[in-house]
Amino acid sequence: MAEVGAKRLFIDGINMLETVERDPFLRRQLIDRVIAAFRREGLNIFFSREKPEASPPGSTPESYVADTVIHLTYVQQHNRRIRYLEAVKSRGQATINGLHTFRIGSGGITVFPRQKVPAIQPQPVAHEEERATFGVETLDRMLGGGSSGSPRPS
């Protein structure tokens, strides 16, 4: 790798190691050795894997040794495919939680981060008029003296 000046290595389909080693513990050790060997060469390693249907994102053996796990998915809506990216794990880095849309184009990948919506804090309402009661002591106490509408008939 040093001969060509490579700085990054992408392994497409690391789940193919399952054909070499079936046992998840031993497969994780194998992945550790592969990653360590490339890191000794000064390479950043990126790999992909097809997610097994039954497992949640970030639960495969290789996700435990990875510094960052990014889950890619899509939803078909009418005639459009909407792609989503989620940073499931990122050691030592802050992330924006949730699904983010992205586009793959001639210039690479463009991610559109999900916007954080500030929490709306309830504001107390000032009542200048006397509050009518419901006649149910516990309910009147909960409502701060009763309803703000007209009194209820008995």
C-alpha positions as a Markdown table, in Angstrom:
| # | Residue | x | y | z |
|---|---|---|---|---|
| 1 | Met | 0.0 | 0.0 | 0.0 |
| 2 | Ala | 2.9 | 2.4 | 0.7 |
| 3 | Glu | 4.1 | 2.0 | -2.8 |
| 4 | Val | 0.9 | 3.7 | -4.2 |
| 5 | Gly | 0.6 | 6.3 | -1.4 |
| 6 | Ala | -2.7 | 4.9 | -0.1 |
| 7 | Lys | -4.1 | 6.5 | 3.0 |
| 8 | Arg | -7.5 | 4.8 | 3.1 |
| 9 | Leu | -8.7 | 1.3 | 2.3 |
| 10 | Phe | -12.3 | 0.3 | 1.6 |
| 11 | Ile | -13.3 | -3.3 | 2.1 |
| 12 | Asp | -16.6 | -4.0 | 0.4 |
| 13 | Gly | -18.6 | -6.7 | 2.0 |
| 14 | Ile | -16.7 | -7.6 | 5.2 |
| 15 | Asn | -19.5 | -10.1 | 6.0 |
| 16 | Met | -17.8 | -12.3 | 3.4 |
| 17 | Leu | -15.4 | -13.2 | 6.4 |
| 18 | Glu | -18.4 | -15.3 | 7.6 |
| 19 | Thr | -17.4 | -17.8 | 5.0 |
| 20 | Val | -13.9 | -18.0 | 6.5 |
| 21 | Glu | -15.0 | -18.0 | 10.1 |
| 22 | Arg | -18.5 | -18.9 | 11.3 |
| 23 | Asp | -18.0 | -18.4 | 15.0 |
| 24 | Pro | -18.7 | -14.7 | 15.9 |
| 25 | Phe | -16.0 | -14.5 | 18.6 |
| 26 | Leu | -13.3 | -15.9 | 16.3 |
| 27 | Arg | -14.6 | -13.8 | 13.4 |
| 28 | Arg | -14.2 | -10.7 | 15.6 |
| 29 | Gln | -10.6 | -11.7 | 16.4 |
| 30 | Leu | -9.9 | -12.2 | 12.7 |
| 31 | Ile | -11.4 | -8.7 | 12.0 |
| 32 | Asp | -9.2 | -7.2 | 14.8 |
| 33 | Arg | -6.1 | -8.8 | 13.2 |
| 34 | Val | -7.0 | -7.5 | 9.7 |
| 35 | Ile | -7.6 | -4.0 | 11.0 |
| 36 | Ala | -4.4 | -4.0 | 13.1 |
| 37 | Ala | -2.4 | -5.1 | 10.1 |
| 38 | Phe | -3.7 | -2.2 | 7.9 |
| 39 | Arg | -3.3 | 0.3 | 10.7 |
| 40 | Arg | 0.3 | -0.6 | 11.1 |
| 41 | Glu | 0.6 | 0.4 | 7.4 |
| 42 | Gly | -0.9 | 3.8 | 8.4 |
| 43 | Leu | -4.2 | 3.2 | 6.6 |
| 44 | Asn | -7.7 | 4.2 | 7.7 |
| 45 | Ile | -10.0 | 1.3 | 7.1 |
| 46 | Phe | -13.6 | 1.6 | 5.9 |
| 47 | Phe | -15.7 | -1.4 | 5.3 |
| 48 | Ser | -19.3 | -2.2 | 4.4 |
| 49 | Arg | -21.5 | -5.1 | 5.3 |
| 50 | Glu | -25.0 | -6.1 | 4.5 |
| 51 | Lys | -27.1 | -6.0 | 7.6 |
| 52 | Pro | -28.7 | -9.2 | 8.6 |
| 53 | Glu | -32.5 | -8.6 | 8.7 |
| 54 | Ala | -32.9 | -9.8 | 12.3 |
| 55 | Ser | -30.1 | -7.7 | 13.8 |
| 56 | Pro | -30.3 | -4.1 | 14.9 |
| 57 | Pro | -27.8 | -1.6 | 13.5 |
| 58 | Gly | -24.5 | -1.8 | 15.3 |
| 59 | Ser | -24.9 | -5.3 | 16.7 |
| 60 | Thr | -22.7 | -7.3 | 14.4 |
| 61 | Pro | -19.2 | -8.5 | 15.5 |
| 62 | Glu | -17.4 | -6.0 | 13.3 |
| 63 | Ser | -19.4 | -3.1 | 14.8 |
| 64 | Tyr | -17.7 | -3.7 | 18.2 |
| 65 | Val | -14.2 | -3.1 | 16.8 |
| 66 | Ala | -15.2 | -0.2 | 14.5 |
| 67 | Asp | -14.7 | 3.4 | 15.7 |
| 68 | Thr | -17.7 | 4.6 | 13.7 |
| 69 | Val | -20.8 | 2.7 | 12.5 |
| 70 | Ile | -23.0 | 4.4 | 9.9 |
| 71 | His | -26.3 | 2.7 | 8.9 |
| 72 | Leu | -27.5 | 3.4 | 5.4 |
| 73 | Thr | -31.1 | 2.7 | 4.4 |
| 74 | Tyr | -33.8 | 3.9 | 2.1 |
| 75 | Val | -37.6 | 4.3 | 1.9 |
| 76 | Gln | -39.6 | 4.0 | -1.3 |
| 77 | Gln | -42.2 | 6.8 | -1.5 |
| 78 | His | -44.3 | 6.7 | -4.6 |
| 79 | Asn | -41.8 | 6.9 | -7.5 |
| 80 | Arg | -39.0 | 8.3 | -5.3 |
| 81 | Arg | -36.4 | 6.5 | -3.2 |
| 82 | Ile | -35.4 | 8.6 | -0.1 |
| 83 | Arg | -32.0 | 7.6 | 1.3 |
| 84 | Tyr | -31.2 | 7.9 | 5.0 |
| 85 | Leu | -27.9 | 7.8 | 6.9 |
| 86 | Glu | -27.6 | 7.4 | 10.7 |
| 87 | Ala | -24.5 | 7.5 | 12.8 |
| 88 | Val | -25.2 | 4.6 | 15.1 |
| 89 | Lys | -21.8 | 4.8 | 16.8 |
| 90 | Ser | -19.0 | 7.3 | 16.8 |
| 91 | Arg | -16.2 | 7.0 | 19.3 |
| 92 | Gly | -14.9 | 10.4 | 20.6 |
| 93 | Gln | -17.1 | 12.5 | 18.3 |
| 94 | Ala | -20.4 | 14.2 | 18.8 |
| 95 | Thr | -23.1 | 13.3 | 16.3 |
| 96 | Ile | -26.6 | 14.6 | 15.5 |
| 97 | Asn | -28.9 | 11.7 | 16.5 |
| 98 | Gly | -31.5 | 10.5 | 14.1 |
| 99 | Leu | -31.9 | 9.8 | 10.4 |
| 100 | His | -30.4 | 12.2 | 7.9 |
| 101 | Thr | -31.2 | 12.3 | 4.2 |
| 102 | Phe | -28.4 | 12.1 | 1.7 |
| 103 | Arg | -27.8 | 12.2 | -2.0 |
| 104 | Ile | -25.2 | 10.5 | -4.1 |
| 105 | Gly | -24.1 | 12.6 | -7.1 |
| 106 | Ser | -21.2 | 13.1 | -9.4 |
| 107 | Gly | -19.4 | 15.2 | -6.7 |
| 108 | Gly | -19.8 | 12.5 | -4.1 |
| 109 | Ile | -22.2 | 12.2 | -1.2 |
| 110 | Thr | -24.1 | 15.2 | 0.1 |
| 111 | Val | -25.7 | 14.8 | 3.6 |
| 112 | Phe | -28.6 | 16.9 | 4.7 |
| 113 | Pro | -28.4 | 16.9 | 8.5 |
| 114 | Arg | -31.7 | 16.6 | 10.3 |
| 115 | Gln | -32.6 | 19.9 | 11.9 |
| 116 | Lys | -32.8 | 20.1 | 15.7 |
| 117 | Val | -36.1 | 21.7 | 16.7 |
| 118 | Pro | -35.8 | 23.6 | 20.0 |
| 119 | Ala | -38.1 | 22.4 | 22.7 |
| 120 | Ile | -41.1 | 24.6 | 23.2 |
| 121 | Gln | -41.4 | 25.6 | 26.9 |
| 122 | Pro | -44.9 | 26.1 | 28.1 |
| 123 | Gln | -45.6 | 29.6 | 29.3 |
| 124 | Pro | -47.9 | 30.3 | 32.2 |
| 125 | Val | -51.1 | 32.0 | 31.2 |
| 126 | Ala | -52.2 | 35.1 | 33.2 |
| 127 | His | -55.8 | 35.0 | 34.2 |
| 128 | Glu | -57.3 | 38.3 | 35.3 |
| 129 | Glu | -60.8 | 36.9 | 35.7 |
| 130 | Glu | -62.1 | 34.7 | 38.4 |
| 131 | Arg | -62.0 | 31.0 | 37.5 |
| 132 | Ala | -65.2 | 29.1 | 37.7 |
| 133 | Thr | -65.1 | 25.8 | 39.5 |
| 134 | Phe | -66.3 | 22.4 | 38.4 |
| 135 | Gly | -67.4 | 21.5 | 41.9 |
| 136 | Val | -65.0 | 18.6 | 42.1 |
| 137 | Glu | -62.4 | 19.5 | 44.7 |
| 138 | Thr | -59.5 | 17.5 | 43.3 |
| 139 | Leu | -60.1 | 18.6 | 39.7 |
| 140 | Asp | -60.5 | 22.3 | 40.7 |
| 141 | Arg | -57.2 | 22.0 | 42.6 |
| 142 | Met | -55.5 | 20.5 | 39.5 |
| 143 | Leu | -56.8 | 23.3 | 37.3 |
| 144 | Gly | -55.7 | 26.0 | 39.7 |
| 145 | Gly | -59.1 | 27.0 | 40.8 |
| 146 | Gly | -61.4 | 25.7 | 38.1 |
| 147 | Ser | -62.0 | 26.2 | 34.4 |
| 148 | Ser | -61.5 | 29.4 | 32.6 |
| 149 | Gly | -64.9 | 29.1 | 30.9 |
| 150 | Ser | -68.3 | 29.6 | 32.3 |
| 151 | Pro | -69.5 | 27.5 | 35.2 |
| 152 | Arg | -70.9 | 24.0 | 34.4 |
| 153 | Pro | -74.4 | 23.3 | 35.3 |
| 154 | Ser | -75.0 | 20.9 | 38.1 |
